[in-house]
Amino acid sequence: MENGARLGWLINVEAKQVEIYRQGKDVEILENPTTLSGEDILPGFLFDLTTII
């Protein structure tokens, strides 16, 4: 975030969690998500987590 990234995902496979980092917002933690969205930064992008988590 300090380098200008607007969206970041930290995927914890063992805990089946994803931390979502966004500029100017608190970290959001998802439990066992199946997909991640690119939101308004990458419109239409979906990352399938079913084979990872």
C-alpha positions in Angstrom: 0.0 0.0 0.0 2.9 2.3 0.7 4.1 1.8 -2.8 0.8 2.8 -4.4 -0.9 -0.5 -4.7 -4.7 -0.1 -4.5 -5.6 -3.7 -3.8 -3.7 -6.5 -2.2 -4.6 -10.1 -1.2 -2.8 -12.1 1.4 -3.9 -15.8 0.9 -3.3 -18.0 3.9 -3.9 -21.5 2.6 -3.5 -23.3 6.0 -6.0 -21.1 7.8 -8.3 -20.9 4.7 -8.3 -17.1 5.0 -7.7 -14.2 2.8 -6.8 -10.7 4.0 -7.9 -8.0 1.6 -6.0 -4.7 1.7 -7.3 -1.5 0.1 -6.1 2.0 0.1 -7.5 4.0 3.0 -9.5 1.1 4.5 -9.2 -1.4 7.3 -8.1 -4.9 6.4 -11.0 -7.2 5.5 -10.6 -10.9 6.4 -12.6 -13.6 4.5 -13.0 -17.1 5.9 -12.8 -19.9 3.3 -13.7 -17.8 0.2 -14.2 -19.4 -3.2 -13.4 -16.4 -5.4 -11.7 -13.0 -5.1 -12.9 -10.1 -7.2 -10.7 -7.5 -8.9 -13.3 -4.9 -7.8 -13.0 -1.6 -9.5 -9.2 -2.0 -10.0 -9.5 -5.0 -12.3 -13.2 -5.0 -13.5 -14.5 -8.4 -14.4 -11.5 -10.2 -12.9 -12.3 -13.2 -10.7 -9.7 -15.4 -9.0 -10.9 -18.9 -8.4 -9.7 -20.2 -5.0 -11.4 -23.6 -5.0 -8.2 -25.4 -6.0 -6.0 -23.4 -3.6 -8.1 -23.2 -0.4 
